[in-house]
Amino acid sequence: MFQSSRKAGPLMKGALIAVCSALSILMFQALPSRAQQPAASAHHHRGGGGFTQPEPIDFNDHAGWTSMFDGSTLNGWDGDTKYWRVEDGAITVESSCEKPTGTIYLVWKGGQPADFEMKLEMRGEGAQVNSGIQYRGAILPPSEAGRGPGGGRQPSGVCPSGQPRGVPPSKESQAKWDMLGPQFDFDGRNQYTGQFYEQATGRGIIAWRGQVVHTEEGKKPRLIATLGDPKALGGYVNVDGWNQLHLIARGHEMIHIVNGRTMAILMDDDATKFRKSGLIGFEIEGFGKISIRDIWIKKL
């Protein structure tokens, strides 16, 4: 073949060169070069091609969840019914100067879950009221029961109403419900709502609102990152109405969410303090009223 092409002379050679060039161009166009491919991929990443946003959760979707409250009775819960009651479809408790509760608890009798999610709605009335969700908790030993703020205090002076100050229940009367352990904090002044607080363990506030905190044995808690300005996050709390609280406890990580905003995250690797599982309950202290409704749990 090469011999016959050489005999064909310059004209044939030119034609062969033209044909080869045309074939090369067609092949190049049909098969993009490797250098072109990354540029196309980068374009897809920048434009979001092939990707979709995650679906937002519906807070009122309870498929796969278990109700913790029937809306009309305290069945499944244990506490001092002189204070804890059901009113207008919500668990309520109220503390006043004339009839103070001290620090008291309502304990769920449904078990001691380890990894779980919990959703509920909570409302506080009164600037001095303090409350929260106790979880992965335990009942204090009798020798330590009642050491929380207000437990068993004796009255002094008079109330703003002019009535004498009431006597809170004795620590002995509340000992069977007196809890220790992690708390999803909630307060009427909205200074601490959403933070990670630990009751009666000596640790106190560990992850303040707006913080991601890591704990290790023998070391002080370390701030890893911030979730936002604490005051700005506090602006998402409905001080005068109902709030949607979402608690996630998964392994050593605990996440506190209020009205769709992450308020605090704790990664607890302190083996001397970390509680893998435990009781769930509600707390009240100070003066004011707390209402809780639509309580759901999903064990993980």
C-alpha positions as a LaTeX table, in Angstrom:
\begin{tabular}{lrrr}
\hline
Residue & $x$ (\AA) & $y$ (\AA) & $z$ (\AA) \\
\hline
Met1 & 0.00 & 0.00 & 0.00 \\
Phe2 & 2.74 & 2.41 & 0.85 \\
Gln3 & 4.48 & 1.61 & $-2.37$ \\
Ser4 & 1.37 & 2.33 & $-4.47$ \\
Ser5 & 0.82 & 5.61 & $-2.61$ \\
Arg6 & 4.37 & 6.67 & $-3.33$ \\
Lys7 & 3.75 & 5.98 & $-7.01$ \\
Ala8 & 0.56 & 8.04 & $-6.91$ \\
Gly9 & 2.59 & 11.17 & $-6.48$ \\
Pro10 & 2.07 & 14.38 & $-4.49$ \\
Leu11 & $-1.65$ & 14.68 & $-5.27$ \\
Met12 & $-2.46$ & 11.32 & $-3.67$ \\
Lys13 & $-0.29$ & 12.11 & $-0.68$ \\
Gly14 & $-2.17$ & 15.35 & $-0.12$ \\
Ala15 & $-5.51$ & 13.57 & $-0.29$ \\
Leu16 & $-4.42$ & 10.95 & 2.24 \\
Ile17 & $-3.18$ & 13.63 & 4.60 \\
Ala18 & $-6.50$ & 15.48 & 4.32 \\
Val19 & $-8.50$ & 12.31 & 5.05 \\
Cys20 & $-6.38$ & 11.46 & 8.09 \\
Ser21 & $-6.72$ & 14.98 & 9.43 \\
Ala22 & $-10.51$ & 14.89 & 9.04 \\
Leu23 & $-10.74$ & 11.53 & 10.84 \\
Ser24 & $-8.60$ & 12.85 & 13.68 \\
Ile25 & $-10.87$ & 15.89 & 14.11 \\
Leu26 & $-14.01$ & 13.72 & 14.15 \\
Met27 & $-12.51$ & 11.38 & 16.74 \\
Phe28 & $-11.41$ & 14.29 & 18.92 \\
Gln29 & $-14.90$ & 15.79 & 18.85 \\
Ala30 & $-16.62$ & 12.48 & 19.60 \\
Leu31 & $-14.34$ & 11.61 & 22.56 \\
Pro32 & $-13.79$ & 14.56 & 24.95 \\
Ser33 & $-10.30$ & 14.78 & 26.33 \\
Arg34 & $-9.55$ & 14.05 & 29.98 \\
Ala35 & $-8.60$ & 17.66 & 30.43 \\
Gln36 & $-12.18$ & 18.66 & 29.59 \\
Gln37 & $-13.87$ & 16.28 & 32.06 \\
Pro38 & $-12.82$ & 17.87 & 35.40 \\
Ala39 & $-14.05$ & 21.23 & 34.16 \\
Ala40 & $-17.48$ & 19.71 & 33.50 \\
Ser41 & $-17.56$ & 18.08 & 36.96 \\
Ala42 & $-16.58$ & 21.32 & 38.62 \\
His43 & $-19.42$ & 23.04 & 36.76 \\
His44 & $-21.90$ & 20.48 & 38.12 \\
His45 & $-20.67$ & 21.07 & 41.68 \\
Arg46 & $-20.93$ & 24.82 & 41.36 \\
Gly47 & $-24.39$ & 24.69 & 39.84 \\
Gly48 & $-25.75$ & 21.93 & 42.08 \\
Gly49 & $-26.53$ & 19.70 & 39.08 \\
Gly50 & $-27.54$ & 16.22 & 40.24 \\
Phe51 & $-27.85$ & 17.24 & 43.92 \\
Thr52 & $-30.91$ & 18.07 & 46.01 \\
Gln53 & $-31.40$ & 19.83 & 49.31 \\
Pro54 & $-32.33$ & 17.64 & 52.33 \\
Glu55 & $-36.00$ & 17.53 & 53.20 \\
Pro56 & $-36.84$ & 19.58 & 56.32 \\
Ile57 & $-38.44$ & 17.56 & 59.09 \\
Asp58 & $-42.05$ & 18.08 & 60.02 \\
Phe59 & $-42.01$ & 18.55 & 63.78 \\
Asn60 & $-45.56$ & 17.19 & 63.95 \\
Asp61 & $-44.74$ & 14.02 & 61.98 \\
His62 & $-44.75$ & 11.27 & 64.61 \\
Ala63 & $-44.38$ & 8.23 & 62.37 \\
Gly64 & $-42.00$ & 5.86 & 64.18 \\
Trp65 & $-42.30$ & 7.80 & 67.44 \\
Thr66 & $-43.95$ & 6.75 & 70.72 \\
Ser67 & $-46.21$ & 9.10 & 72.68 \\
Met68 & $-45.11$ & 9.77 & 76.27 \\
Phe69 & $-48.24$ & 11.68 & 77.30 \\
Asp70 & $-51.91$ & 10.91 & 76.66 \\
Gly71 & $-52.98$ & 14.55 & 76.88 \\
Ser72 & $-55.40$ & 14.08 & 79.77 \\
Thr73 & $-53.76$ & 12.18 & 82.66 \\
Leu74 & $-50.39$ & 11.69 & 84.32 \\
Asn75 & $-50.46$ & 7.98 & 83.49 \\
Gly76 & $-46.89$ & 6.87 & 82.83 \\
Trp77 & $-45.43$ & 9.64 & 84.98 \\
Asp78 & $-44.53$ & 9.78 & 88.66 \\
Gly79 & $-44.33$ & 12.90 & 90.81 \\
Asp80 & $-45.96$ & 14.84 & 93.60 \\
Thr81 & $-49.53$ & 15.42 & 92.37 \\
Lys82 & $-49.96$ & 18.24 & 94.87 \\
Tyr83 & $-48.02$ & 20.22 & 92.28 \\
Trp84 & $-47.97$ & 18.33 & 88.97 \\
Arg85 & $-51.30$ & 18.13 & 87.10 \\
Val86 & $-52.86$ & 18.13 & 83.64 \\
Glu87 & $-54.52$ & 21.33 & 82.46 \\
Asp88 & $-55.87$ & 22.12 & 78.98 \\
Gly89 & $-54.10$ & 19.13 & 77.42 \\
Ala90 & $-50.70$ & 19.90 & 78.96 \\
Ile91 & $-48.69$ & 18.75 & 81.95 \\
Thr92 & $-48.47$ & 21.81 & 84.19 \\
Val93 & $-46.75$ & 22.78 & 87.40 \\
Glu94 & $-46.79$ & 26.14 & 89.13 \\
Ser95 & $-44.67$ & 27.64 & 91.86 \\
Ser96 & $-45.49$ & 30.89 & 93.63 \\
Cys97 & $-44.26$ & 32.87 & 96.58 \\
Glu98 & $-47.34$ & 31.79 & 98.49 \\
Lys99 & $-47.05$ & 28.14 & 97.39 \\
Pro100 & $-43.45$ & 27.44 & 96.38 \\
Thr101 & $-42.42$ & 24.10 & 94.96 \\
Gly102 & $-38.71$ & 24.34 & 95.60 \\
Thr103 & $-36.90$ & 22.12 & 93.10 \\
Ile104 & $-39.14$ & 19.19 & 92.22 \\
Tyr105 & $-39.38$ & 16.62 & 89.42 \\
Leu106 & $-41.84$ & 14.59 & 87.41 \\
Val107 & $-40.27$ & 11.28 & 86.31 \\
Trp108 & $-41.24$ & 9.20 & 83.26 \\
Lys109 & $-41.89$ & 5.55 & 84.08 \\
Gly110 & $-41.27$ & 4.27 & 80.53 \\
Gly111 & $-37.68$ & 3.11 & 81.02 \\
Gln112 & $-34.14$ & 4.43 & 80.90 \\
Pro113 & $-33.30$ & 5.01 & 77.24 \\
Ala114 & $-29.75$ & 5.38 & 75.99 \\
Asp115 & $-29.78$ & 6.64 & 72.39 \\
Phe116 & $-32.99$ & 8.44 & 71.48 \\
Glu117 & $-34.69$ & 11.54 & 70.14 \\
Met118 & $-37.36$ & 13.41 & 72.06 \\
Lys119 & $-39.76$ & 16.11 & 70.85 \\
Leu120 & $-42.15$ & 18.21 & 72.90 \\
Glu121 & $-43.63$ & 21.66 & 73.26 \\
Met122 & $-42.93$ & 23.75 & 76.36 \\
Arg123 & $-44.14$ & 27.12 & 77.61 \\
Gly124 & $-42.93$ & 29.16 & 80.57 \\
Glu125 & $-44.89$ & 31.87 & 82.34 \\
Gly126 & $-43.04$ & 34.12 & 84.78 \\
Ala127 & $-39.58$ & 35.62 & 84.56 \\
Gln128 & $-38.31$ & 33.75 & 87.61 \\
Val129 & $-39.31$ & 30.25 & 86.56 \\
Asn130 & $-36.67$ & 27.68 & 85.66 \\
Ser131 & $-37.27$ & 24.28 & 84.16 \\
Gly132 & $-35.84$ & 21.71 & 81.80 \\
Ile133 & $-35.81$ & 18.17 & 80.49 \\
Gln134 & $-33.80$ & 15.76 & 82.61 \\
Tyr135 & $-32.45$ & 12.80 & 80.61 \\
Arg136 & $-30.00$ & 9.96 & 81.05 \\
Gly137 & $-30.54$ & 10.77 & 84.70 \\
Ala138 & $-30.91$ & 8.98 & 88.01 \\
Ile139 & $-32.52$ & 9.46 & 91.40 \\
Leu140 & $-30.20$ & 11.06 & 93.92 \\
Pro141 & $-29.06$ & 8.89 & 96.82 \\
Pro142 & $-31.12$ & 9.65 & 99.96 \\
Ser143 & $-28.12$ & 11.29 & 101.61 \\
Glu144 & $-27.96$ & 13.88 & 98.79 \\
Ala145 & $-31.66$ & 14.30 & 97.97 \\
Gly146 & $-33.03$ & 17.83 & 98.17 \\
Arg147 & $-29.70$ & 19.57 & 97.67 \\
Gly148 & $-30.98$ & 21.35 & 94.57 \\
Pro149 & $-31.87$ & 25.06 & 94.80 \\
Gly150 & $-34.88$ & 25.75 & 96.98 \\
Gly151 & $-35.33$ & 22.23 & 98.32 \\
Gly152 & $-36.78$ & 22.45 & 101.82 \\
Arg153 & $-36.03$ & 26.15 & 102.36 \\
Gln154 & $-37.89$ & 27.83 & 105.19 \\
Pro155 & $-39.93$ & 30.95 & 104.37 \\
Ser156 & $-38.98$ & 34.43 & 105.49 \\
Gly157 & $-40.74$ & 37.77 & 105.09 \\
Val158 & $-43.85$ & 38.34 & 103.02 \\
Cys159 & $-44.75$ & 37.96 & 99.34 \\
Pro160 & $-45.42$ & 40.94 & 97.03 \\
Ser161 & $-49.11$ & 40.15 & 97.51 \\
Gly162 & $-48.73$ & 40.86 & 101.20 \\
Gln163 & $-49.30$ & 37.21 & 102.07 \\
Pro164 & $-46.68$ & 35.31 & 104.07 \\
Arg165 & $-44.21$ & 33.27 & 102.13 \\
Gly166 & $-45.23$ & 29.66 & 101.75 \\
Val167 & $-43.25$ & 26.63 & 102.82 \\
Pro168 & $-41.80$ & 24.46 & 100.00 \\
Pro169 & $-42.17$ & 20.71 & 100.34 \\
Ser170 & $-39.59$ & 19.01 & 102.50 \\
Lys171 & $-36.68$ & 17.27 & 100.86 \\
Glu172 & $-37.80$ & 14.01 & 102.45 \\
Ser173 & $-41.19$ & 14.24 & 100.73 \\
Gln174 & $-39.52$ & 14.68 & 97.32 \\
Ala175 & $-36.59$ & 12.30 & 97.73 \\
Lys176 & $-38.09$ & 9.51 & 95.59 \\
Trp177 & $-38.17$ & 11.85 & 92.56 \\
Asp178 & $-35.09$ & 14.00 & 93.19 \\
Met179 & $-32.98$ & 13.71 & 90.03 \\
Leu180 & $-29.38$ & 14.17 & 88.93 \\
Gly181 & $-27.85$ & 14.20 & 85.48 \\
Pro182 & $-28.00$ & 16.05 & 82.15 \\
Gln183 & $-30.61$ & 18.72 & 81.53 \\
Phe184 & $-31.93$ & 20.52 & 78.45 \\
Asp185 & $-32.31$ & 23.88 & 80.19 \\
Phe186 & $-35.38$ & 26.13 & 79.88 \\
Asp187 & $-35.93$ & 29.36 & 81.82 \\
Gly188 & $-38.39$ & 32.22 & 81.96 \\
Arg189 & $-35.78$ & 34.96 & 81.56 \\
Asn190 & $-34.50$ & 33.21 & 78.42 \\
Gln191 & $-30.92$ & 33.50 & 79.60 \\
Tyr192 & $-30.17$ & 29.80 & 79.47 \\
Thr193 & $-32.85$ & 28.13 & 77.33 \\
Gly194 & $-31.26$ & 25.43 & 75.18 \\
Gln195 & $-27.96$ & 25.10 & 77.03 \\
Phe196 & $-26.56$ & 21.84 & 78.45 \\
Tyr197 & $-26.70$ & 21.88 & 82.24 \\
Glu198 & $-25.98$ & 19.03 & 84.61 \\
Gln199 & $-27.98$ & 18.78 & 87.81 \\
Ala200 & $-26.37$ & 17.70 & 91.11 \\
Thr201 & $-23.20$ & 16.22 & 89.58 \\
Gly202 & $-20.81$ & 19.08 & 90.26 \\
Arg203 & $-20.38$ & 20.00 & 86.58 \\
Gly204 & $-23.17$ & 22.61 & 86.28 \\
Ile205 & $-23.30$ & 24.42 & 82.92 \\
Ile206 & $-21.06$ & 22.65 & 80.42 \\
Ala207 & $-22.21$ & 23.80 & 76.97 \\
Trp208 & $-23.65$ & 27.31 & 77.08 \\
Arg209 & $-26.11$ & 28.47 & 74.45 \\
Gly210 & $-24.34$ & 28.81 & 71.14 \\
Gln211 & $-21.49$ & 26.43 & 71.97 \\
Val212 & $-20.09$ & 23.10 & 70.77 \\
Val213 & $-18.12$ & 21.68 & 73.71 \\
His214 & $-15.92$ & 18.60 & 74.16 \\
Thr215 & $-15.14$ & 17.03 & 77.53 \\
Glu216 & $-12.35$ & 14.61 & 78.41 \\
Glu217 & $-11.43$ & 12.95 & 81.66 \\
Gly218 & $-9.11$ & 15.03 & 83.79 \\
Lys219 & $-9.40$ & 18.12 & 81.58 \\
Lys220 & $-11.53$ & 21.24 & 81.59 \\
Pro221 & $-14.32$ & 21.33 & 78.97 \\
Arg222 & $-13.03$ & 22.70 & 75.66 \\
Leu223 & $-14.91$ & 24.98 & 73.27 \\
Ile224 & $-14.65$ & 23.50 & 69.76 \\
Ala225 & $-16.87$ & 25.89 & 67.84 \\
Thr226 & $-19.74$ & 28.33 & 68.16 \\
Leu227 & $-23.22$ & 27.95 & 66.72 \\
Gly228 & $-23.99$ & 31.65 & 66.79 \\
Asp229 & $-24.28$ & 34.60 & 69.11 \\
Pro230 & $-26.09$ & 33.54 & 72.32 \\
Lys231 & $-28.36$ & 36.60 & 72.31 \\
Ala232 & $-29.21$ & 36.14 & 68.64 \\
Leu233 & $-30.06$ & 32.48 & 69.25 \\
Gly234 & $-32.17$ & 33.56 & 72.21 \\
Gly235 & $-34.24$ & 35.59 & 69.76 \\
Tyr236 & $-35.63$ & 32.35 & 68.34 \\
Val237 & $-37.14$ & 31.43 & 71.73 \\
Asn238 & $-40.80$ & 32.34 & 72.11 \\
Val239 & $-40.80$ & 33.81 & 75.61 \\
Asp240 & $-44.56$ & 34.36 & 75.69 \\
Gly241 & $-45.73$ & 31.19 & 73.98 \\
Trp242 & $-45.06$ & 27.58 & 73.05 \\
Asn243 & $-41.62$ & 26.39 & 71.96 \\
Gln244 & $-40.70$ & 23.25 & 70.04 \\
Leu245 & $-37.88$ & 21.42 & 71.85 \\
His246 & $-35.98$ & 18.66 & 70.05 \\
Leu247 & $-33.42$ & 16.63 & 71.97 \\
Ile248 & $-31.01$ & 14.18 & 70.31 \\
Ala249 & $-28.90$ & 11.88 & 72.49 \\
Arg250 & $-26.77$ & 9.61 & 70.33 \\
Gly251 & $-23.74$ & 7.94 & 71.85 \\
His252 & $-21.51$ & 10.54 & 73.44 \\
Glu253 & $-23.11$ & 13.42 & 71.53 \\
Met254 & $-26.09$ & 15.40 & 72.80 \\
Ile255 & $-27.82$ & 18.08 & 70.71 \\
His256 & $-30.34$ & 20.64 & 71.98 \\
Ile257 & $-32.63$ & 22.27 & 69.39 \\
Val258 & $-35.27$ & 24.96 & 70.03 \\
Asn259 & $-37.70$ & 26.00 & 67.30 \\
Gly260 & $-35.47$ & 24.52 & 64.61 \\
Arg261 & $-32.27$ & 26.20 & 65.84 \\
Thr262 & $-29.38$ & 24.27 & 67.37 \\
Met263 & $-28.65$ & 25.85 & 70.73 \\
Ala264 & $-25.92$ & 23.62 & 72.17 \\
Ile265 & $-23.95$ & 20.47 & 71.40 \\
Leu266 & $-21.94$ & 18.46 & 73.91 \\
Met267 & $-19.51$ & 15.67 & 73.01 \\
Asp268 & $-18.97$ & 14.04 & 76.38 \\
Asp269 & $-15.87$ & 11.84 & 76.54 \\
Asp270 & $-15.35$ & 12.24 & 80.29 \\
Ala271 & $-15.68$ & 8.61 & 81.38 \\
Thr272 & $-16.01$ & 9.64 & 85.03 \\
Lys273 & $-19.14$ & 11.72 & 84.34 \\
Phe274 & $-20.73$ & 10.48 & 81.11 \\
Arg275 & $-24.04$ & 8.68 & 81.54 \\
Lys276 & $-24.87$ & 6.19 & 78.79 \\
Ser277 & $-28.55$ & 5.87 & 79.71 \\
Gly278 & $-31.00$ & 6.87 & 82.41 \\
Leu279 & $-34.29$ & 8.33 & 83.49 \\
Ile280 & $-36.23$ & 11.11 & 81.77 \\
Gly281 & $-38.07$ & 13.77 & 83.74 \\
Phe282 & $-39.11$ & 17.42 & 84.02 \\
Glu283 & $-38.04$ & 19.95 & 86.62 \\
Ile284 & $-39.32$ & 23.20 & 88.05 \\
Glu285 & $-37.71$ & 25.68 & 90.41 \\
Gly286 & $-38.14$ & 29.37 & 91.09 \\
Phe287 & $-41.51$ & 31.10 & 90.68 \\
Gly288 & $-43.77$ & 30.74 & 87.67 \\
Lys289 & $-45.67$ & 28.19 & 85.62 \\
Ile290 & $-44.45$ & 25.53 & 83.20 \\
Ser291 & $-46.66$ & 23.74 & 80.67 \\
Ile292 & $-45.57$ & 20.74 & 78.56 \\
Arg293 & $-47.48$ & 18.99 & 75.78 \\
Asp294 & $-47.12$ & 16.74 & 72.72 \\
Ile295 & $-44.29$ & 14.66 & 74.19 \\
Trp296 & $-42.80$ & 12.01 & 71.89 \\
Ile297 & $-39.79$ & 9.71 & 71.94 \\
Lys298 & $-38.00$ & 7.65 & 69.31 \\
Lys299 & $-35.40$ & 5.16 & 70.52 \\
Leu300 & $-32.41$ & 4.82 & 68.21 \\
\hline
\end{tabular}
